[in-house]
């Protein structure tokens, strides 16, 4: 029993320490690691109930206010509770079986910071942090500068209303906040949630305002003169008072409906206007809620289904570098394989040598890895408290690992280091060949990484200029695109082009007729992606006309701008670049727009936002349809937006469009707009 109690004391202390850091906005481990610690403690107490004493972290909510806090402590009118979690479909099914109801409310679990607001006679009189659930810090002045929090309620608010909600930072705002912080000489923030937590406790309201905080209400505390029969009706009432409520909350009537909502948001967790890490399920009927009651820390009538973590910890085994198609040399981490955001990862990007130093990671560190929906995860930083002295600092190489050229920034002030051997560096050429063979360019299915490297190593290609001149005889030098002929004895041992080689030659012939914008993409001009390539192809109609335009004229193209224009123009200053275009054109690659297949430019000059799920278009498909008709597809609604196309689960963008008076289209009207450039009656 002594060993068990020692284990409990260690776990309890770890949970208390990490919980306090979390609520201070300075967590040292990801949420998923904390969840594991907390569940270990709960399991230990379930096996040994005598350990579940009142001061155990499993019996408490939040964390006490820091002793050094400059904010006054205030007592909540009604205790703020936490939520119990489930992590699998089976655990959710068990909870639903234990908690039957005529209806449930499903809502997204906002990854933000809890806040408590008190309104008397409709006036905001106090705002406080969660604290330990009973006592929090008075942050009223800071709450008043959060634009979503009304100073005075509208309609007919009750004499007393205590509102619970979450403060968060929109993912789209976070990069700008970090950019401003770095410009001021301060380290970047780790993630929106921590930034929001720190923002609530700033001494200056100007600093709070700079964090671009938002608020959404998700619960009630004490109230007088306000009665509601259901959770869903209570949310409707809060909205009528002018309080923001989540647009993703839904009333469902069956267990199957709950499970469908959980499954849906597992695939759409990055569609919301805030970061979320799960779905909260609540019994809708308030009388039934009271009947179910609560434990010492959480209601029994609600549960949070948490998705696989997007932040985890693992060992950083090594740091290596890769050379990209534009010569950029990128350090990347080799990790102990770890499951994050639904998949197992063993590599993560570290961006550039400056970023490696800024993040302070050493080889051998335990590091925090974040995926957050991205294909390639990134390292946020080390867990410094777990260092044992064996960690080794990473030294960025002085020479290109592929060709041996001396590495350096392209110009003063660049964070990225590049290999200057742009034409002949095997790694750069291989990456360029893979890129131009991709679906967004020539779509050469038979040319992959293995084939590209083989053609370079065999001396068949010295740069991409000769790609469309390849013949069967050229491919005989390759090992990937040949086989030994053995049908007849006299031919035995003779190399012939295999099926992959024949397919490559057929692919190349087909690729000669792709649209002009794809040819521009295939040239791997720095900064010139598909959108800029489309804009240039649409405006100038031929590569020669675009090449001959001056920088000012190019920069005036919608969606191009000066940086892209200069990069495009300077690319043609290099003789071997011009040779690529000359030889491709001589081989029959089309260098002009095909007027017979060109889509009518019905959307020229229009800026369109698509939000929610459409039945007839994927998200990329809708964007493609807009851009190829000359329109601009953006992700945020502003006064410059001409139309907002709304599908299922559209969220806040629809409301913002209404607030700004921007026309809102359903999918049928979107089709009409694509066809004619206008919508009847709009």
C-alpha positions in Angstrom: 0.0 0.0 0.0 3.0 2.3 0.6 4.0 2.0 -3.0 0.5 2.6 -4.2 0.2 5.8 -2.1 3.5 7.0 -3.3 2.4 6.5 -6.9 -0.9 8.4 -6.1 1.0 11.3 -4.6 3.3 11.6 -7.6 0.4 11.5 -10.0 -1.6 13.9 -8.0 1.3 16.4 -7.8 1.9 16.1 -11.6 -1.8 16.7 -12.3 -1.9 19.8 -10.0 1.3 21.3 -11.4 0.2 20.8 -15.1 -3.3 21.9 -14.4 -2.1 25.2 -12.8 0.2 25.8 -15.8 -2.6 25.1 -18.2 -5.0 27.6 -16.6 -2.2 30.2 -16.5 -1.8 29.8 -20.3 1.7 28.3 -20.0 1.2 24.5 -20.3 4.4 22.4 -20.4 2.7 19.3 -21.9 -0.1 18.8 -24.5 -3.7 18.2 -23.5 -3.5 14.6 -24.6 -0.6 13.9 -22.2 -2.5 15.6 -19.4 -5.6 13.5 -20.1 -3.5 10.4 -19.8 -2.1 11.5 -16.4 -5.6 12.4 -15.2 -7.0 9.0 -16.3 -4.2 7.2 -14.6 -5.1 9.0 -11.4 -8.8 8.2 -11.8 -8.1 4.6 -12.5 -5.9 4.3 -9.4 -8.6 5.9 -7.2 -11.2 3.6 -8.8 -9.1 0.6 -7.7 -8.4 2.1 -4.3 -11.3 4.3 -3.3 -9.7 5.4 -0.1 -7.3 7.5 -2.2 -10.1 9.7 -3.6 -9.9 12.3 -0.8 -11.6 15.7 -1.1 -8.3 17.5 -2.1 -7.5 15.0 -4.9 -7.3 16.7 -8.3 -10.0 14.3 -9.5 -12.5 15.9 -7.1 -11.6 19.5 -8.1 -12.3 21.9 -10.9 -9.7 24.1 -12.6 -6.9 25.5 -10.5 -6.6 28.1 -7.7 -5.6 31.6 -8.8 -1.8 32.1 -8.8 -0.5 33.6 -5.6 1.4 36.3 -7.5 -1.7 37.4 -9.4 -2.4 41.1 -9.6 -6.1 40.5 -10.1 -8.6 40.4 -7.2 -10.2 37.1 -6.4 -14.0 36.9 -6.7 -16.5 34.2 -5.8 -18.8 32.9 -8.5 -22.5 33.2 -7.8 -22.9 29.5 -8.7 -20.1 27.0 -8.9 -18.4 26.5 -12.3 -18.0 22.8 -13.1 -15.9 20.8 -15.5 -16.8 18.0 -17.9 -16.0 14.3 -17.8 -14.5 13.0 -21.0 -14.9 9.9 -23.2 -12.4 8.9 -25.9 -14.0 6.1 -27.9 -17.3 5.2 -29.5 -17.7 2.4 -26.9 -17.3 4.8 -24.0 -19.8 7.2 -25.6 -22.3 4.4 -26.1 -21.9 3.4 -22.4 -22.6 7.0 -21.3 -25.7 7.3 -23.6 -27.0 4.0 -22.2 -26.6 5.3 -18.6 -28.1 8.7 -19.5 -31.2 8.2 -21.6 -33.1 11.3 -22.7 -35.9 12.3 -25.1 -33.5 14.8 -26.7 -29.8 15.8 -26.5 -27.9 18.9 -27.5 -24.7 18.4 -29.4 -22.2 21.3 -29.4 -18.5 21.7 -30.3 -16.0 21.7 -27.4 -14.2 25.0 -27.9 -10.5 24.8 -27.3 -10.4 28.1 -25.4 -10.5 29.6 -21.9 -13.6 29.5 -19.7 -15.0 32.8 -18.4 -17.9 33.7 -16.2 -20.0 36.9 -16.9 -22.5 38.4 -14.5 -25.3 40.7 -15.8 -27.6 42.7 -13.5 -30.6 44.4 -15.0 -28.9 43.7 -18.4 -25.6 45.5 -17.5 -22.3 43.6 -17.4 -21.1 44.1 -13.8 -18.4 41.5 -13.6 -16.2 39.0 -15.5 -14.0 36.4 -13.9 -11.8 33.4 -14.9 -12.9 29.9 -13.9 -10.2 29.6 -11.2 -11.0 26.5 -9.1 -14.6 26.6 -10.0 -15.6 28.6 -6.8 -13.2 31.5 -6.9 -11.7 33.1 -10.0 -9.9 36.3 -10.9 -11.8 39.5 -11.6 -11.0 40.4 -15.2 -13.9 42.7 -15.9 -11.9 45.5 -17.5 -10.3 43.0 -19.9 -13.6 41.4 -20.8 -15.1 44.8 -21.8 -12.6 45.1 -24.7 -13.6 41.7 -26.2 -16.0 42.8 -28.9 -18.3 39.8 -28.7 -19.1 40.4 -25.0 -22.0 42.9 -24.8 -21.7 45.6 -22.2 -25.5 45.7 -22.1 -28.0 43.0 -23.1 -30.8 43.7 -25.5 -34.4 42.7 -25.5 -35.9 41.8 -22.1 -33.0 40.4 -20.0 -33.7 39.2 -16.5 -32.6 41.0 -13.3 -29.7 38.6 -12.8 -28.0 36.4 -15.3 -24.7 34.5 -14.8 -23.4 33.4 -18.2 -20.6 30.8 -18.8 -18.7 30.7 -22.0 -15.4 30.3 -23.8 -12.9 33.0 -24.9 -10.9 32.0 -28.0 -8.8 33.2 -30.9 -9.8 32.4 -34.5 -7.2 30.3 -36.3 -7.3 32.7 -39.2 -6.2 35.6 -36.9 -3.5 33.7 -35.1 -0.7 34.0 -37.8 -1.1 37.7 -37.9 -1.0 38.0 -34.1 2.2 36.0 -34.1 3.8 38.0 -36.9 3.2 41.2 -35.0 4.7 39.7 -31.9 7.8 38.5 -33.7 8.3 41.9 -35.4 8.3 43.4 -31.9 11.2 41.1 -30.9 9.2 38.7 -28.8 8.9 34.9 -29.2 6.0 33.6 -31.1 3.0 32.1 -29.2 2.6 28.3 -29.3 -1.1 28.1 -30.1 -4.3 30.1 -30.0 -5.6 28.5 -26.7 -2.5 29.5 -24.7 -2.5 33.0 -26.3 -6.2 33.5 -25.3 -5.5 32.4 -21.7 -2.6 34.8 -21.4 -4.6 37.6 -23.1 -7.3 37.5 -20.4 -4.7 38.2 -17.7 -2.9 41.1 -19.4 -2.5 44.2 -17.3 -3.1 46.5 -20.2 -6.5 46.4 -22.0 -4.7 47.5 -25.2 -2.7 44.3 -25.0 -5.9 42.4 -24.5 -7.4 44.0 -27.6 -4.4 43.1 -29.7 -5.0 39.4 -29.1 -8.3 39.6 -31.1 -10.2 37.6 -28.6 -13.7 36.3 -29.2 -16.4 34.9 -27.0 -19.1 32.2 -27.3 -21.7 31.4 -24.5 -22.3 27.8 -23.6 -23.9 27.7 -20.2 -25.8 29.3 -17.3 -25.0 29.9 -13.7 -27.2 31.8 -11.2 -30.2 33.6 -12.6 -33.3 35.4 -11.3 -36.4 36.0 -13.4 -35.3 33.7 -16.1 -36.7 30.2 -16.7 -36.2 27.8 -19.6 -37.3 24.3 -19.9 -34.5 23.1 -22.1 -30.8 23.7 -22.9 -31.7 24.5 -26.5 -34.3 27.0 -25.5 -31.8 28.6 -23.1 -29.4 29.1 -25.9 -32.1 30.7 -28.0 -32.8 33.1 -25.1 -29.2 34.0 -24.7 -29.0 34.8 -28.4 -32.1 37.0 -28.1 -30.3 39.0 -25.4 -27.4 39.7 -27.8 -25.0 37.1 -26.5 -23.1 35.1 -29.1 -23.9 31.3 -29.1 -22.3 28.6 -31.2 -23.8 28.2 -34.7 -22.8 24.6 -34.6 -25.1 23.5 -31.7 -27.9 21.1 -32.7 -30.9 19.5 -31.1 -31.0 15.7 -31.8 -33.5 13.1 -30.6 -31.8 9.7 -30.9 -28.6 8.0 -29.8 -27.9 7.4 -33.5 -28.1 11.2 -34.2 -25.6 11.9 -31.5 -23.2 9.3 -32.9 -23.6 10.8 -36.4 -22.8 14.3 -35.2 -19.6 13.0 -33.4 -18.6 11.2 -36.6 -19.3 14.2 -38.8 -17.2 16.6 -36.8 -14.3 14.2 -36.6 -13.9 14.8 -40.3 -14.7 18.5 -40.2 -13.0 19.7 -37.0 -11.1 22.4 -38.9 -14.3 23.9 -40.5 -15.3 25.7 -37.3 -14.4 29.3 -36.7 -12.6 28.3 -33.5 -10.3 25.5 -32.6 -12.2 22.5 -31.2 -11.1 19.2 -29.8 -14.4 17.3 -29.4 -18.2 17.3 -29.2 -20.1 18.0 -26.0 -23.3 16.1 -25.5 -25.9 17.4 -23.0 -29.3 16.2 -21.9 -31.6 18.9 -23.3 -34.4 18.9 -20.7 -33.3 21.0 -17.7 -35.5 19.1 -15.3 -33.9 15.9 -16.4 -30.5 17.5 -15.9 -31.3 18.2 -12.3 -32.5 14.6 -11.9 -29.1 13.3 -13.0 -27.2 15.6 -10.7 -23.4 15.9 -10.6 -20.3 14.5 -9.0 -17.9 16.8 -7.1 -16.5 18.2 -10.3 -18.7 17.4 -13.3 -22.4 17.1 -14.2 -23.7 13.6 -14.9 -26.0 15.0 -17.7 -23.2 16.1 -20.0 -20.1 14.4 -21.5 -17.3 15.5 -23.8 -16.2 13.2 -26.6 -12.6 14.1 -27.3 -11.0 13.4 -30.6 -7.5 12.0 -31.1 -5.0 14.6 -30.0 -3.4 17.1 -32.3 -0.6 17.7 -29.8 1.4 14.9 -28.3 4.9 14.4 -26.9 7.6 12.1 -28.3 11.4 11.7 -28.6 13.3 13.7 -31.2 15.8 11.1 -32.4 17.6 13.2 -35.0 17.5 16.4 -37.2 18.2 16.1 -40.9 17.8 18.4 -43.8 16.1 18.2 -47.2 16.6 20.2 -50.3 13.5 21.4 -52.1 12.8 22.3 -55.8 13.7 26.0 -55.3 16.9 25.2 -53.4 15.5 25.8 -49.9 17.2 23.6 -47.3 14.7 22.6 -44.7 15.6 20.9 -41.4 13.2 18.2 -40.3 12.9 16.1 -37.2 13.1 12.3 -37.1 10.8 11.2 -34.3 9.9 8.1 -32.4 6.6 7.2 -34.2 3.6 8.7 -32.4 -0.1 8.7 -33.0 -1.5 12.2 -33.5 -4.6 13.6 -35.1 -5.7 10.2 -36.4 -2.4 8.9 -37.9 1.0 7.8 -36.9 3.8 10.3 -37.7 7.6 9.9 -37.5 8.7 13.2 -39.1 8.0 16.8 -38.5 9.1 20.1 -40.1 11.4 22.6 -38.4 11.1 25.1 -41.2 14.6 26.8 -41.2 17.8 27.1 -39.0 16.4 30.3 -37.3 13.3 28.4 -36.3 15.3 25.5 -34.8 17.2 28.0 -32.6 14.0 29.9 -31.7 12.2 26.8 -30.6 15.3 25.6 -28.6 15.0 22.0 -29.5 18.0 19.6 -29.1 18.5 16.1 -30.6 17.3 13.7 -27.8 14.7 16.1 -26.4 11.1 15.1 -25.6 9.2 17.5 -27.9 5.6 18.6 -28.4 4.4 17.7 -31.8 1.3 19.3 -33.4 -0.5 18.2 -36.5 -3.8 20.2 -36.5 -5.1 18.9 -39.8 -1.9 19.5 -41.7 -0.3 16.7 -43.7 3.2 17.4 -42.2 3.2 18.0 -38.5 5.5 20.5 -36.8 7.4 20.7 -33.5 6.2 23.3 -31.1 9.0 23.1 -28.7 10.8 20.9 -26.1 9.6 19.7 -22.7 12.6 21.2 -21.0 11.9 19.7 -17.6 12.5 16.1 -19.0 16.0 16.8 -20.1 18.8 14.6 -18.6 21.9 16.2 -20.1 22.4 13.8 -23.0 20.7 16.1 -25.5 22.8 17.5 -28.4 22.4 20.8 -30.1 21.7 20.7 -33.9 24.4 22.2 -36.2 23.0 23.3 -39.5 25.2 22.0 -42.4 27.5 24.5 -44.3 27.2 22.4 -47.5 24.4 21.0 -49.6 24.0 17.3 -48.7 23.0 16.6 -52.3 25.7 18.4 -54.4 28.2 19.9 -51.9 27.5 23.5 -52.8 28.0 26.1 -50.0 24.7 27.0 -48.4 23.6 30.6 -47.7 20.6 32.9 -47.5 19.6 34.1 -51.0 19.6 37.7 -49.7 20.3 39.5 -46.5 17.6 39.0 -43.9 16.3 35.7 -45.3 15.5 33.1 -42.7 15.8 30.3 -45.3 19.1 29.0 -46.5 19.4 27.8 -50.0 21.6 25.7 -52.3 22.8 28.0 -55.1 23.4 25.1 -57.6 19.8 25.5 -58.9 20.3 23.8 -62.3 22.3 20.7 -61.5 21.8 19.9 -57.8 20.3 16.4 -58.0 17.9 17.0 -55.1 16.5 20.2 -56.6 16.1 18.8 -60.1 14.4 15.7 -58.7 12.0 17.8 -56.7 11.2 20.0 -59.7 10.6 16.9 -61.9 8.2 15.5 -59.3 6.5 18.8 -58.9 5.9 19.3 -62.7 4.7 15.7 -62.9 2.0 16.4 -60.3 -1.7 16.8 -61.0 -1.5 20.6 -60.6 0.9 20.8 -63.5 1.5 18.2 -66.3 0.0 15.3 -64.5 2.6 12.8 -65.7 1.5 9.7 -63.7 4.5 7.6 -64.7 7.1 10.1 -63.4 7.5 9.7 -59.6 10.3 10.2 -57.2 12.0 7.0 -58.0 11.9 7.6 -61.8 13.1 11.2 -61.5 16.1 10.2 -59.4 17.0 7.4 -61.8 16.8 9.6 -64.9 19.1 12.1 -63.2 21.6 9.5 -61.9 21.8 7.8 -65.3 22.6 11.2 -67.0 19.4 11.1 -69.1 18.3 14.5 -67.8 20.6 17.3 -66.7 17.7 19.6 -66.2 14.0 19.6 -67.1 14.6 21.1 -70.6 15.1 17.7 -72.2 12.0 16.1 -70.6 9.7 16.3 -73.7 12.6 15.1 -76.0 12.9 11.7 -74.3 12.8 8.7 -76.6 12.8 5.0 -76.1 16.5 5.0 -76.8 17.1 7.6 -74.0 15.2 5.4 -71.6 17.4 2.4 -72.2 20.0 4.1 -69.9 17.4 3.9 -67.1 16.9 1.0 -64.7 13.4 2.1 -63.6 12.0 2.2 -67.1 13.7 -0.9 -68.7 13.6 -4.7 -68.3 15.7 -7.6 -69.7 14.1 -9.2 -72.7 14.1 -13.0 -72.5 11.5 -14.2 -75.0 14.0 -15.6 -77.5 17.4 -17.0 -76.8 19.1 -14.6 -79.2 17.5 -11.6 -77.4 18.2 -12.9 -73.9 19.8 -10.2 -71.7 18.9 -7.3 -74.1 17.4 -4.2 -72.4 14.0 -3.0 -73.6 11.7 -0.3 -72.4 9.2 -1.7 -69.9 5.5 -0.9 -69.4 6.4 2.0 -67.1 8.7 3.5 -69.8 6.0 3.2 -72.5 3.5 4.8 -70.1 5.9 7.7 -69.4 6.4 8.4 -73.1 2.6 8.3 -73.6 2.0 10.6 -70.6 4.6 13.1 -72.0 2.7 13.2 -75.3 -0.6 13.9 -73.6 1.0 16.5 -71.3 1.9 18.7 -74.3 -1.7 19.8 -74.5 -2.3 20.9 -70.9 -3.7 24.4 -70.2 -1.2 27.3 -70.2 -1.5 27.9 -66.5 -0.3 24.4 -65.8 2.7 25.0 -67.9 3.5 28.1 -65.9 3.1 26.1 -62.7 5.5 23.4 -64.0 8.3 26.0 -64.5 8.7 26.1 -60.7 9.0 29.9 -60.6 9.4 31.0 -57.0 6.1 32.4 -55.5 4.1 31.6 -58.7 1.5 29.1 -57.6 -1.7 27.9 -59.4 -3.7 31.0 -58.6 -1.1 33.5 -59.9 -0.4 31.2 -62.9 -4.1 31.2 -63.8 -4.3 34.9 -63.5 -1.3 35.4 -65.8 -2.5 32.9 -68.4 -6.0 34.4 -68.4 -4.7 38.0 -68.8 -1.9 37.5 -71.3 -3.1 34.5 -73.3 0.4 33.2 -74.0 3.7 32.7 -72.2 5.5 35.0 -74.6 3.2 37.9 -73.9 3.5 37.4 -70.1 7.3 37.1 -70.4 7.5 40.4 -72.4 5.3 42.4 -70.0 7.1 44.7 -67.6 7.0 44.3 -63.8 4.5 47.1 -63.3 2.1 45.6 -65.8 2.5 42.1 -64.4 1.9 43.4 -60.9 -1.3 45.0 -62.0 -2.8 41.6 -62.7 -5.5 40.7 -60.1 -4.0 38.1 -57.7 -0.4 38.7 -58.7 1.2 41.8 -57.0 4.7 43.1 -57.1 6.6 40.2 -55.3 5.2 37.6 -57.7 5.7 39.9 -60.7 9.3 40.4 -59.9 10.0 36.8 -59.3 8.2 35.8 -62.6 10.2 38.5 -64.6 13.5 37.6 -63.1 13.1 33.9 -63.8 13.5 34.6 -67.5 16.8 36.4 -66.9 18.5 33.0 -66.5 19.7 31.5 -69.8 19.0 27.9 -68.9 15.5 28.9 -67.8 14.8 30.3 -71.2 16.2 27.1 -72.7 13.6 25.1 -70.9 10.8 27.1 -72.5 12.4 27.0 -75.9 12.9 23.2 -75.9 9.4 22.5 -74.5 7.9 24.7 -77.2 10.0 23.0 -79.9 8.8 19.6 -78.6 5.2 20.7 -79.0 4.2 21.8 -75.5 1.4 24.4 -75.9 2.5 27.9 -74.8 -0.8 29.7 -75.6 -4.3 29.6 -74.2 -6.7 27.4 -76.2 -9.6 29.6 -77.0 -11.8 26.7 -77.9 -11.7 25.1 -74.5 -11.4 28.2 -72.4 -14.1 28.6 -69.8 -16.1 31.9 -70.1 -14.8 34.4 -67.6 -18.2 35.1 -66.0 -16.8 36.0 -62.6 -14.1 38.5 -63.6 -13.7 41.1 -60.8 -15.9 39.2 -58.3 -14.6 38.0 -54.9 -16.5 35.0 -53.6 -16.4 33.1 -50.2 -17.7 29.6 -50.0 -18.5 28.3 -46.5 -20.1 25.1 -45.3 -20.5 21.8 -47.1 -21.9 21.8 -50.7 -23.5 18.7 -52.2 -22.1 19.2 -55.7 -18.7 20.5 -55.0 -15.7 19.7 -52.7 -14.1 22.8 -51.1 -11.3 22.7 -53.6 -13.8 22.1 -56.5 -15.8 25.2 -55.6 -12.6 27.3 -55.5 -11.5 25.8 -58.8 -14.8 26.7 -60.4 -14.5 30.3 -59.2 -10.9 30.8 -60.2 -11.2 29.3 -63.7 -14.0 31.7 -64.5 -11.9 34.7 -63.5 -13.1 35.2 -60.0 -11.3 35.4 -56.7 -12.0 32.7 -54.1 -11.1 33.8 -50.6 -11.5 32.3 -47.1 -12.7 35.3 -45.1 -15.6 37.7 -45.4 -15.0 41.4 -45.7 -16.5 44.5 -47.2 -14.8 43.6 -50.5 -16.6 40.3 -50.7 -19.3 40.3 -53.5 -21.1 37.0 -52.6 -21.0 34.4 -49.9 -22.0 30.9 -50.9 -23.5 29.0 -48.0 -23.8 25.2 -47.6 -24.5 23.0 -44.6 -22.9 23.9 -41.2 -21.8 27.3 -42.6 -20.9 28.9 -39.3 -19.9 32.5 -38.5 -19.1 33.5 -42.1 -22.8 33.5 -43.0 -23.7 35.7 -40.0 -20.8 38.1 -40.9 -22.1 38.3 -44.5 -25.6 39.2 -43.1 -24.1 41.8 -40.8 -22.2 43.4 -43.7 -25.2 43.2 -46.1 -23.4 40.9 -48.5 -25.6 38.7 -50.8 -25.9 35.1 -49.6 -26.3 32.4 -52.2 -27.4 28.7 -51.8 -25.9 26.0 -54.0 -28.5 26.5 -56.8 -27.8 30.2 -57.0 -24.1 29.5 -57.0 -24.5 27.4 -60.1 -26.5 30.2 -61.7 -23.7 32.7 -60.8 -21.0 30.4 -62.3 -23.0 30.1 -65.6 -23.9 33.7 -66.1 -22.0 35.9 -63.7 -25.2 37.1 -62.1 -28.1 35.8 -60.0 -31.7 36.7 -60.8 -33.1 39.2 -58.4 -29.7 40.0 -56.9 
